[in-house]
């Protein structure tokens, strides 16, 4: 009995036979998966906040060189549906259809990397909405179907893959910590800095910017807050964790540019934005 091909693969095959002018108008899931022209220059610090709200989830991020994207998921009738709010979920708009299937296609078509020659890997940040335990179990089960492309934790060791899945939002810490064979990792918070959580469990620490800092980009950053930011980043890096903040200013203008500059200067690993072209231009200008 023939194995059914994923819808994304079928659409990609159709797209390959179409004129380029028509391909440009197709939704993300229909774009040819192995066309290198869809990729921008990878930017290590570029994180697409709520990526699923872009016109072409995942593909717009890739076109702008983003190396980290974020998806909110709800477990509904056994499906991991992607949306910010429960009332916005739609059947078929799933973690697998928007992210896992396309990334698997990309990795298998590019010799084990999302971006050709990019060795630092790609991060998929999955924000759990709703029940932590049940949703994480469903995520792990679904990731099992894509394990060949994934970083994984196995009996005390991290085996690096092309894509690393980090779980944010409602995270079942104790369950994740006890699991000796898992395909996802824990997104920590500021309160986890200095804890005993190893990087093999917690490779990322994220926090609401406004919970830690009062400066929002107007005028000079207070020296005490600049020192606090750099100490925070240094502490996280010493623990083996990368750093991300959400709720930083994201409207176009001098305030956003000033905050981005301070984040970059401090060594923040992932700069959070909904404005993909603007952050790409900012990071490119910095070299």
Buried (B, 14 or more C-beta within 10 A) or exposed (E): EEEEEBBBBEBBEEBEEBEEEEBEEBEBBBBBBEBEEBBBEBBBBBBBBBBBBBEBBBBBBBBBBBBBBBBBBBBBEEBBBBBBEEEBBEEEBBBBBBBBBBBBBBBBBBEEBBBEEBEEBBBBBBBBBEBBEEBBBBBBEBBEEBEEBBBBBEEEEBEEBBBBBBBBBBBBBEBBEEBEEBBBBBBBBBEBBEEEBBBBBBBBBBBEBBEEBEBBBEEEBEEEBBEBBBEBBEBBBEBEBBBBBBBBBBEEEEBBBBBBBBBBEBBBBBBBBBBBEBBBEBBBEEE
